[in-house]
């Protein structure tokens, strides 16, 4: 049960790290890498939310 919560926190931390890396590539005008980290940021955020909901509903 608490595994969902732990992985949810990991996903939110990964989302924050992806956001910071995305901002670095934005300053370097590297659009391809910026898009990759944009997608990763949202994937981690959605996964974290799903895991948090699974924790709350179990």
CHARMM internal coordinates of N, CA and C (Angstrom, degrees):
IC EDIT
DIST 1 N 1 CA 1.4472
DIST 1 CA 1 C 1.5355
ANGL 1 N 1 CA 1 C 110.26
DIST 1 C 2 N 1.3114
ANGL 1 CA 1 C 2 N 118.17
DIHE 1 N 1 CA 1 C 2 N -44.95
DIST 2 N 2 CA 1.4611
ANGL 1 C 2 N 2 CA 119.39
DIHE 1 CA 1 C 2 N 2 CA -179.09
DIST 2 CA 2 C 1.5280
ANGL 2 N 2 CA 2 C 111.64
DIHE 1 C 2 N 2 CA 2 C -77.40
DIST 2 C 3 N 1.3298
ANGL 2 CA 2 C 3 N 116.82
DIHE 2 N 2 CA 2 C 3 N -13.46
DIST 3 N 3 CA 1.4617
ANGL 2 C 3 N 3 CA 120.06
DIHE 2 CA 2 C 3 N 3 CA 176.27
DIST 3 CA 3 C 1.5152
ANGL 3 N 3 CA 3 C 111.63
DIHE 2 C 3 N 3 CA 3 C -60.85
DIST 3 C 4 N 1.3293
ANGL 3 CA 3 C 4 N 116.39
DIHE 3 N 3 CA 3 C 4 N -38.36
DIST 4 N 4 CA 1.4614
ANGL 3 C 4 N 4 CA 120.29
DIHE 3 CA 3 C 4 N 4 CA 177.21
DIST 4 CA 4 C 1.5235
ANGL 4 N 4 CA 4 C 111.01
DIHE 3 C 4 N 4 CA 4 C -60.44
DIST 4 C 5 N 1.3169
ANGL 4 CA 4 C 5 N 115.91
DIHE 4 N 4 CA 4 C 5 N -42.30
DIST 5 N 5 CA 1.4613
ANGL 4 C 5 N 5 CA 120.35
DIHE 4 CA 4 C 5 N 5 CA -178.65
DIST 5 CA 5 C 1.5289
ANGL 5 N 5 CA 5 C 111.20
DIHE 4 C 5 N 5 CA 5 C -66.56
DIST 5 C 6 N 1.3175
ANGL 5 CA 5 C 6 N 116.63
DIHE 5 N 5 CA 5 C 6 N -41.97
DIST 6 N 6 CA 1.4718
ANGL 5 C 6 N 6 CA 120.78
DIHE 5 CA 5 C 6 N 6 CA -179.88
DIST 6 CA 6 C 1.5252
ANGL 6 N 6 CA 6 C 110.44
DIHE 5 C 6 N 6 CA 6 C -63.70
DIST 6 C 7 N 1.3272
ANGL 6 CA 6 C 7 N 117.64
DIHE 6 N 6 CA 6 C 7 N -47.49
DIST 7 N 7 CA 1.4573
ANGL 6 C 7 N 7 CA 120.28
DIHE 6 CA 6 C 7 N 7 CA 179.83
DIST 7 CA 7 C 1.5217
ANGL 7 N 7 CA 7 C 111.58
DIHE 6 C 7 N 7 CA 7 C -67.95
DIST 7 C 8 N 1.3236
ANGL 7 CA 7 C 8 N 117.29
DIHE 7 N 7 CA 7 C 8 N -30.17
DIST 8 N 8 CA 1.4599
ANGL 7 C 8 N 8 CA 120.57
DIHE 7 CA 7 C 8 N 8 CA 174.93
DIST 8 CA 8 C 1.5248
ANGL 8 N 8 CA 8 C 110.54
DIHE 7 C 8 N 8 CA 8 C -63.66
DIST 8 C 9 N 1.3164
ANGL 8 CA 8 C 9 N 116.99
DIHE 8 N 8 CA 8 C 9 N -43.75
DIST 9 N 9 CA 1.4698
ANGL 8 C 9 N 9 CA 120.96
DIHE 8 CA 8 C 9 N 9 CA 177.81
DIST 9 CA 9 C 1.5216
ANGL 9 N 9 CA 9 C 110.36
DIHE 8 C 9 N 9 CA 9 C -64.29
DIST 9 C 10 N 1.3450
ANGL 9 CA 9 C 10 N 117.61
DIHE 9 N 9 CA 9 C 10 N -41.53
DIST 10 N 10 CA 1.4586
ANGL 9 C 10 N 10 CA 120.89
DIHE 9 CA 9 C 10 N 10 CA 177.31
DIST 10 CA 10 C 1.5276
ANGL 10 N 10 CA 10 C 110.82
DIHE 9 C 10 N 10 CA 10 C -59.99
DIST 10 C 11 N 1.3245
ANGL 10 CA 10 C 11 N 116.87
DIHE 10 N 10 CA 10 C 11 N -40.98
DIST 11 N 11 CA 1.4648
ANGL 10 C 11 N 11 CA 120.39
DIHE 10 CA 10 C 11 N 11 CA -179.62
DIST 11 CA 11 C 1.5226
ANGL 11 N 11 CA 11 C 111.46
DIHE 10 C 11 N 11 CA 11 C -66.41
DIST 11 C 12 N 1.3259
ANGL 11 CA 11 C 12 N 117.05
DIHE 11 N 11 CA 11 C 12 N -39.55
DIST 12 N 12 CA 1.4609
ANGL 11 C 12 N 12 CA 119.28
DIHE 11 CA 11 C 12 N 12 CA 178.03
DIST 12 CA 12 C 1.5277
ANGL 12 N 12 CA 12 C 111.34
DIHE 11 C 12 N 12 CA 12 C -67.13
DIST 12 C 13 N 1.3213
ANGL 12 CA 12 C 13 N 117.60
DIHE 12 N 12 CA 12 C 13 N -37.13
DIST 13 N 13 CA 1.4703
ANGL 12 C 13 N 13 CA 120.82
DIHE 12 CA 12 C 13 N 13 CA 176.20
DIST 13 CA 13 C 1.5304
ANGL 13 N 13 CA 13 C 109.97
DIHE 12 C 13 N 13 CA 13 C -65.58
DIST 13 C 14 N 1.3319
ANGL 13 CA 13 C 14 N 116.81
DIHE 13 N 13 CA 13 C 14 N -42.16
DIST 14 N 14 CA 1.4657
ANGL 13 C 14 N 14 CA 120.44
DIHE 13 CA 13 C 14 N 14 CA 177.68
DIST 14 CA 14 C 1.5275
ANGL 14 N 14 CA 14 C 110.60
DIHE 13 C 14 N 14 CA 14 C -63.85
DIST 14 C 15 N 1.3207
ANGL 14 CA 14 C 15 N 116.91
DIHE 14 N 14 CA 14 C 15 N -34.95
DIST 15 N 15 CA 1.4607
ANGL 14 C 15 N 15 CA 120.87
DIHE 14 CA 14 C 15 N 15 CA 176.79
DIST 15 CA 15 C 1.5267
ANGL 15 N 15 CA 15 C 110.89
DIHE 14 C 15 N 15 CA 15 C -63.84
DIST 15 C 16 N 1.3245
ANGL 15 CA 15 C 16 N 116.83
DIHE 15 N 15 CA 15 C 16 N -42.51
DIST 16 N 16 CA 1.4681
ANGL 15 C 16 N 16 CA 120.23
DIHE 15 CA 15 C 16 N 16 CA 177.86
DIST 16 CA 16 C 1.5272
ANGL 16 N 16 CA 16 C 111.81
DIHE 15 C 16 N 16 CA 16 C -64.50
DIST 16 C 17 N 1.3294
ANGL 16 CA 16 C 17 N 116.31
DIHE 16 N 16 CA 16 C 17 N -41.09
DIST 17 N 17 CA 1.4632
ANGL 16 C 17 N 17 CA 120.05
DIHE 16 CA 16 C 17 N 17 CA 178.58
DIST 17 CA 17 C 1.5260
ANGL 17 N 17 CA 17 C 110.27
DIHE 16 C 17 N 17 CA 17 C -64.98
DIST 17 C 18 N 1.3344
ANGL 17 CA 17 C 18 N 116.97
DIHE 17 N 17 CA 17 C 18 N -41.61
DIST 18 N 18 CA 1.4617
ANGL 17 C 18 N 18 CA 120.50
DIHE 17 CA 17 C 18 N 18 CA 178.02
DIST 18 CA 18 C 1.5207
ANGL 18 N 18 CA 18 C 111.24
DIHE 17 C 18 N 18 CA 18 C -63.38
DIST 18 C 19 N 1.3278
ANGL 18 CA 18 C 19 N 116.56
DIHE 18 N 18 CA 18 C 19 N -36.52
DIST 19 N 19 CA 1.4649
ANGL 18 C 19 N 19 CA 120.47
DIHE 18 CA 18 C 19 N 19 CA 178.28
DIST 19 CA 19 C 1.5254
ANGL 19 N 19 CA 19 C 110.69
DIHE 18 C 19 N 19 CA 19 C -63.66
DIST 19 C 20 N 1.3406
ANGL 19 CA 19 C 20 N 116.36
DIHE 19 N 19 CA 19 C 20 N -42.94
DIST 20 N 20 CA 1.4677
ANGL 19 C 20 N 20 CA 120.04
DIHE 19 CA 19 C 20 N 20 CA 179.62
DIST 20 CA 20 C 1.5363
ANGL 20 N 20 CA 20 C 111.19
DIHE 19 C 20 N 20 CA 20 C -65.60
DIST 20 C 21 N 1.3328
ANGL 20 CA 20 C 21 N 116.95
DIHE 20 N 20 CA 20 C 21 N -40.85
DIST 21 N 21 CA 1.4642
ANGL 20 C 21 N 21 CA 120.21
DIHE 20 CA 20 C 21 N 21 CA 178.81
DIST 21 CA 21 C 1.5252
ANGL 21 N 21 CA 21 C 110.11
DIHE 20 C 21 N 21 CA 21 C -66.69
DIST 21 C 22 N 1.3337
ANGL 21 CA 21 C 22 N 116.48
DIHE 21 N 21 CA 21 C 22 N -39.02
DIST 22 N 22 CA 1.4642
ANGL 21 C 22 N 22 CA 120.51
DIHE 21 CA 21 C 22 N 22 CA 176.85
DIST 22 CA 22 C 1.5336
ANGL 22 N 22 CA 22 C 110.54
DIHE 21 C 22 N 22 CA 22 C -58.92
DIST 22 C 23 N 1.3277
ANGL 22 CA 22 C 23 N 116.95
DIHE 22 N 22 CA 22 C 23 N -41.71
DIST 23 N 23 CA 1.4660
ANGL 22 C 23 N 23 CA 120.76
DIHE 22 CA 22 C 23 N 23 CA 179.05
DIST 23 CA 23 C 1.5336
ANGL 23 N 23 CA 23 C 111.21
DIHE 22 C 23 N 23 CA 23 C -65.17
DIST 23 C 24 N 1.3276
ANGL 23 CA 23 C 24 N 117.45
DIHE 23 N 23 CA 23 C 24 N -36.21
DIST 24 N 24 CA 1.4675
ANGL 23 C 24 N 24 CA 120.28
DIHE 23 CA 23 C 24 N 24 CA 177.23
DIST 24 CA 24 C 1.5238
ANGL 24 N 24 CA 24 C 111.40
DIHE 23 C 24 N 24 CA 24 C -63.94
DIST 24 C 25 N 1.3384
ANGL 24 CA 24 C 25 N 116.77
DIHE 24 N 24 CA 24 C 25 N -43.81
DIST 25 N 25 CA 1.4584
ANGL 24 C 25 N 25 CA 119.97
DIHE 24 CA 24 C 25 N 25 CA 179.32
DIST 25 CA 25 C 1.5229
ANGL 25 N 25 CA 25 C 111.50
DIHE 24 C 25 N 25 CA 25 C -70.64
DIST 25 C 26 N 1.3302
ANGL 25 CA 25 C 26 N 117.06
DIHE 25 N 25 CA 25 C 26 N -26.75
DIST 26 N 26 CA 1.4633
ANGL 25 C 26 N 26 CA 119.66
DIHE 25 CA 25 C 26 N 26 CA 175.97
DIST 26 CA 26 C 1.5299
ANGL 26 N 26 CA 26 C 110.21
DIHE 25 C 26 N 26 CA 26 C -65.60
DIST 26 C 27 N 1.3263
ANGL 26 CA 26 C 27 N 116.50
DIHE 26 N 26 CA 26 C 27 N -39.56
DIST 27 N 27 CA 1.4670
ANGL 26 C 27 N 27 CA 120.31
DIHE 26 CA 26 C 27 N 27 CA 178.05
DIST 27 CA 27 C 1.5250
ANGL 27 N 27 CA 27 C 111.65
DIHE 26 C 27 N 27 CA 27 C -67.99
DIST 27 C 28 N 1.3470
ANGL 27 CA 27 C 28 N 116.77
DIHE 27 N 27 CA 27 C 28 N -28.67
DIST 28 N 28 CA 1.4623
ANGL 27 C 28 N 28 CA 120.95
DIHE 27 CA 27 C 28 N 28 CA -179.74
DIST 28 CA 28 C 1.5275
ANGL 28 N 28 CA 28 C 112.06
DIHE 27 C 28 N 28 CA 28 C -88.49
DIST 28 C 29 N 1.3272
ANGL 28 CA 28 C 29 N 117.80
DIHE 28 N 28 CA 28 C 29 N -0.89
DIST 29 N 29 CA 1.4688
ANGL 28 C 29 N 29 CA 123.82
DIHE 28 CA 28 C 29 N 29 CA -179.14
DIST 29 CA 29 C 1.5263
ANGL 29 N 29 CA 29 C 112.33
DIHE 28 C 29 N 29 CA 29 C 58.31
DIST 29 C 30 N 1.3217
ANGL 29 CA 29 C 30 N 117.32
DIHE 29 N 29 CA 29 C 30 N 38.65
DIST 30 N 30 CA 1.4632
ANGL 29 C 30 N 30 CA 122.39
DIHE 29 CA 29 C 30 N 30 CA 176.82
DIST 30 CA 30 C 1.5289
ANGL 30 N 30 CA 30 C 107.60
DIHE 29 C 30 N 30 CA 30 C -102.51
DIST 30 C 31 N 1.3259
ANGL 30 CA 30 C 31 N 115.82
DIHE 30 N 30 CA 30 C 31 N 92.84
DIST 31 N 31 CA 1.4675
ANGL 30 C 31 N 31 CA 121.29
DIHE 30 CA 30 C 31 N 31 CA -171.95
DIST 31 CA 31 C 1.5295
ANGL 31 N 31 CA 31 C 112.98
DIHE 30 C 31 N 31 CA 31 C -67.27
DIST 31 C 32 N 1.3328
ANGL 31 CA 31 C 32 N 117.95
DIHE 31 N 31 CA 31 C 32 N -37.93
DIST 32 N 32 CA 1.4621
ANGL 31 C 32 N 32 CA 120.10
DIHE 31 CA 31 C 32 N 32 CA -176.80
DIST 32 CA 32 C 1.5298
ANGL 32 N 32 CA 32 C 111.03
DIHE 31 C 32 N 32 CA 32 C -64.72
DIST 32 C 33 N 1.3162
ANGL 32 CA 32 C 33 N 117.37
DIHE 32 N 32 CA 32 C 33 N -47.89
DIST 33 N 33 CA 1.4637
ANGL 32 C 33 N 33 CA 120.28
DIHE 32 CA 32 C 33 N 33 CA 179.96
DIST 33 CA 33 C 1.5241
ANGL 33 N 33 CA 33 C 110.81
DIHE 32 C 33 N 33 CA 33 C -69.38
DIST 33 C 34 N 1.3195
ANGL 33 CA 33 C 34 N 116.90
DIHE 33 N 33 CA 33 C 34 N -32.90
DIST 34 N 34 CA 1.4621
ANGL 33 C 34 N 34 CA 121.01
DIHE 33 CA 33 C 34 N 34 CA 177.33
DIST 34 CA 34 C 1.5246
ANGL 34 N 34 CA 34 C 110.31
DIHE 33 C 34 N 34 CA 34 C -62.35
DIST 34 C 35 N 1.3455
ANGL 34 CA 34 C 35 N 117.09
DIHE 34 N 34 CA 34 C 35 N -42.46
DIST 35 N 35 CA 1.4662
ANGL 34 C 35 N 35 CA 120.98
DIHE 34 CA 34 C 35 N 35 CA 179.38
DIST 35 CA 35 C 1.5263
ANGL 35 N 35 CA 35 C 111.39
DIHE 34 C 35 N 35 CA 35 C -66.06
DIST 35 C 36 N 1.3328
ANGL 35 CA 35 C 36 N 116.65
DIHE 35 N 35 CA 35 C 36 N -38.61
DIST 36 N 36 CA 1.4656
ANGL 35 C 36 N 36 CA 120.44
DIHE 35 CA 35 C 36 N 36 CA 179.47
DIST 36 CA 36 C 1.5236
ANGL 36 N 36 CA 36 C 110.27
DIHE 35 C 36 N 36 CA 36 C -61.49
DIST 36 C 37 N 1.3263
ANGL 36 CA 36 C 37 N 116.96
DIHE 36 N 36 CA 36 C 37 N -46.78
DIST 37 N 37 CA 1.4618
ANGL 36 C 37 N 37 CA 119.43
DIHE 36 CA 36 C 37 N 37 CA -178.74
DIST 37 CA 37 C 1.5201
ANGL 37 N 37 CA 37 C 112.15
DIHE 36 C 37 N 37 CA 37 C -74.57
DIST 37 C 38 N 1.3280
ANGL 37 CA 37 C 38 N 117.86
DIHE 37 N 37 CA 37 C 38 N -23.84
DIST 38 N 38 CA 1.4625
ANGL 37 C 38 N 38 CA 121.26
DIHE 37 CA 37 C 38 N 38 CA 172.79
DIST 38 CA 38 C 1.5284
ANGL 38 N 38 CA 38 C 109.68
DIHE 37 C 38 N 38 CA 38 C -64.58
DIST 38 C 39 N 1.3269
ANGL 38 CA 38 C 39 N 116.08
DIHE 38 N 38 CA 38 C 39 N -45.14
DIST 39 N 39 CA 1.4690
ANGL 38 C 39 N 39 CA 120.89
DIHE 38 CA 38 C 39 N 39 CA 179.10
DIST 39 CA 39 C 1.5240
ANGL 39 N 39 CA 39 C 110.36
DIHE 38 C 39 N 39 CA 39 C -66.89
DIST 39 C 40 N 1.3365
ANGL 39 CA 39 C 40 N 117.23
DIHE 39 N 39 CA 39 C 40 N -43.14
DIST 40 N 40 CA 1.4633
ANGL 39 C 40 N 40 CA 120.45
DIHE 39 CA 39 C 40 N 40 CA 178.42
DIST 40 CA 40 C 1.5238
ANGL 40 N 40 CA 40 C 111.53
DIHE 39 C 40 N 40 CA 40 C -61.18
DIST 40 C 41 N 1.3336
ANGL 40 CA 40 C 41 N 116.58
DIHE 40 N 40 CA 40 C 41 N -41.90
DIST 41 N 41 CA 1.4633
ANGL 40 C 41 N 41 CA 121.34
DIHE 40 CA 40 C 41 N 41 CA -179.90
DIST 41 CA 41 C 1.5249
ANGL 41 N 41 CA 41 C 110.40
DIHE 40 C 41 N 41 CA 41 C -57.56
DIST 41 C 42 N 1.3262
ANGL 41 CA 41 C 42 N 116.28
DIHE 41 N 41 CA 41 C 42 N -47.32
DIST 42 N 42 CA 1.4581
ANGL 41 C 42 N 42 CA 119.23
DIHE 41 CA 41 C 42 N 42 CA -178.42
DIST 42 CA 42 C 1.5293
ANGL 42 N 42 CA 42 C 112.10
DIHE 41 C 42 N 42 CA 42 C -72.77
DIST 42 C 43 N 1.3212
ANGL 42 CA 42 C 43 N 116.81
DIHE 42 N 42 CA 42 C 43 N -33.69
DIST 43 N 43 CA 1.4675
ANGL 42 C 43 N 43 CA 119.19
DIHE 42 CA 42 C 43 N 43 CA 177.33
DIST 43 CA 43 C 1.5241
ANGL 43 N 43 CA 43 C 110.80
DIHE 42 C 43 N 43 CA 43 C -64.61
DIST 43 C 44 N 1.3267
ANGL 43 CA 43 C 44 N 116.81
DIHE 43 N 43 CA 43 C 44 N -43.61
DIST 44 N 44 CA 1.4667
ANGL 43 C 44 N 44 CA 119.77
DIHE 43 CA 43 C 44 N 44 CA 177.63
DIST 44 CA 44 C 1.5219
ANGL 44 N 44 CA 44 C 111.45
DIHE 43 C 44 N 44 CA 44 C -64.86
DIST 44 C 45 N 1.3255
ANGL 44 CA 44 C 45 N 117.30
DIHE 44 N 44 CA 44 C 45 N -38.58
DIST 45 N 45 CA 1.4630
ANGL 44 C 45 N 45 CA 120.46
DIHE 44 CA 44 C 45 N 45 CA -178.98
DIST 45 CA 45 C 1.5322
ANGL 45 N 45 CA 45 C 110.90
DIHE 44 C 45 N 45 CA 45 C -66.99
DIST 45 C 46 N 1.3336
ANGL 45 CA 45 C 46 N 116.90
DIHE 45 N 45 CA 45 C 46 N -42.76
DIST 46 N 46 CA 1.4686
ANGL 45 C 46 N 46 CA 120.34
DIHE 45 CA 45 C 46 N 46 CA 178.80
DIST 46 CA 46 C 1.5199
ANGL 46 N 46 CA 46 C 110.38
DIHE 45 C 46 N 46 CA 46 C -66.51
DIST 46 C 47 N 1.3311
ANGL 46 CA 46 C 47 N 117.20
DIHE 46 N 46 CA 46 C 47 N -43.27
DIST 47 N 47 CA 1.4623
ANGL 46 C 47 N 47 CA 120.70
DIHE 46 CA 46 C 47 N 47 CA 178.57
DIST 47 CA 47 C 1.5220
ANGL 47 N 47 CA 47 C 111.03
DIHE 46 C 47 N 47 CA 47 C -62.26
DIST 47 C 48 N 1.3230
ANGL 47 CA 47 C 48 N 116.80
DIHE 47 N 47 CA 47 C 48 N -41.72
DIST 48 N 48 CA 1.4655
ANGL 47 C 48 N 48 CA 120.47
DIHE 47 CA 47 C 48 N 48 CA 177.52
DIST 48 CA 48 C 1.5117
ANGL 48 N 48 CA 48 C 112.15
DIHE 47 C 48 N 48 CA 48 C -62.05
DIST 48 C 49 N 1.3294
ANGL 48 CA 48 C 49 N 116.94
DIHE 48 N 48 CA 48 C 49 N -39.78
DIST 49 N 49 CA 1.4617
ANGL 48 C 49 N 49 CA 120.76
DIHE 48 CA 48 C 49 N 49 CA 178.88
DIST 49 CA 49 C 1.5216
ANGL 49 N 49 CA 49 C 111.13
DIHE 48 C 49 N 49 CA 49 C -67.00
DIST 49 C 50 N 1.3213
ANGL 49 CA 49 C 50 N 116.78
DIHE 49 N 49 CA 49 C 50 N -41.76
DIST 50 N 50 CA 1.4721
ANGL 49 C 50 N 50 CA 120.34
DIHE 49 CA 49 C 50 N 50 CA 178.53
DIST 50 CA 50 C 1.5220
ANGL 50 N 50 CA 50 C 110.41
DIHE 49 C 50 N 50 CA 50 C -62.98
DIST 50 C 51 N 1.3251
ANGL 50 CA 50 C 51 N 117.05
DIHE 50 N 50 CA 50 C 51 N -43.76
DIST 51 N 51 CA 1.4645
ANGL 50 C 51 N 51 CA 120.04
DIHE 50 CA 50 C 51 N 51 CA 179.26
DIST 51 CA 51 C 1.5259
ANGL 51 N 51 CA 51 C 111.72
DIHE 50 C 51 N 51 CA 51 C -66.46
DIST 51 C 52 N 1.3288
ANGL 51 CA 51 C 52 N 117.27
DIHE 51 N 51 CA 51 C 52 N -36.54
DIST 52 N 52 CA 1.4606
ANGL 51 C 52 N 52 CA 120.47
DIHE 51 CA 51 C 52 N 52 CA 177.12
DIST 52 CA 52 C 1.5273
ANGL 52 N 52 CA 52 C 110.64
DIHE 51 C 52 N 52 CA 52 C -65.32
DIST 52 C 53 N 1.3211
ANGL 52 CA 52 C 53 N 116.93
DIHE 52 N 52 CA 52 C 53 N -42.12
DIST 53 N 53 CA 1.4695
ANGL 52 C 53 N 53 CA 120.05
DIHE 52 CA 52 C 53 N 53 CA 177.08
DIST 53 CA 53 C 1.5255
ANGL 53 N 53 CA 53 C 111.29
DIHE 52 C 53 N 53 CA 53 C -64.86
DIST 53 C 54 N 1.3367
ANGL 53 CA 53 C 54 N 116.64
DIHE 53 N 53 CA 53 C 54 N -39.26
DIST 54 N 54 CA 1.4662
ANGL 53 C 54 N 54 CA 119.77
DIHE 53 CA 53 C 54 N 54 CA 177.50
DIST 54 CA 54 C 1.5235
ANGL 54 N 54 CA 54 C 110.40
DIHE 53 C 54 N 54 CA 54 C -62.62
DIST 54 C 55 N 1.3209
ANGL 54 CA 54 C 55 N 116.73
DIHE 54 N 54 CA 54 C 55 N -38.49
DIST 55 N 55 CA 1.4673
ANGL 54 C 55 N 55 CA 120.57
DIHE 54 CA 54 C 55 N 55 CA 177.82
DIST 55 CA 55 C 1.5248
ANGL 55 N 55 CA 55 C 110.69
DIHE 54 C 55 N 55 CA 55 C -65.53
DIST 55 C 56 N 1.3229
ANGL 55 CA 55 C 56 N 116.63
DIHE 55 N 55 CA 55 C 56 N -43.85
DIST 56 N 56 CA 1.4602
ANGL 55 C 56 N 56 CA 120.16
DIHE 55 CA 55 C 56 N 56 CA -177.49
DIST 56 CA 56 C 1.5253
ANGL 56 N 56 CA 56 C 112.53
DIHE 55 C 56 N 56 CA 56 C -70.03
DIST 56 C 57 N 1.3248
ANGL 56 CA 56 C 57 N 117.17
DIHE 56 N 56 CA 56 C 57 N -30.99
DIST 57 N 57 CA 1.4626
ANGL 56 C 57 N 57 CA 120.35
DIHE 56 CA 56 C 57 N 57 CA -177.42
DIST 57 CA 57 C 1.5242
ANGL 57 N 57 CA 57 C 113.43
DIHE 56 C 57 N 57 CA 57 C -87.72
DIST 57 C 58 N 1.3265
ANGL 57 CA 57 C 58 N 117.49
DIHE 57 N 57 CA 57 C 58 N -11.62
DIST 58 N 58 CA 1.4749
ANGL 57 C 58 N 58 CA 118.75
DIHE 57 CA 57 C 58 N 58 CA -178.89
DIST 58 CA 58 C 1.5126
ANGL 58 N 58 CA 58 C 111.77
DIHE 57 C 58 N 58 CA 58 C -90.83
END
COOR INIT
IC SEED 1 N 1 CA 1 C
IC BUILD
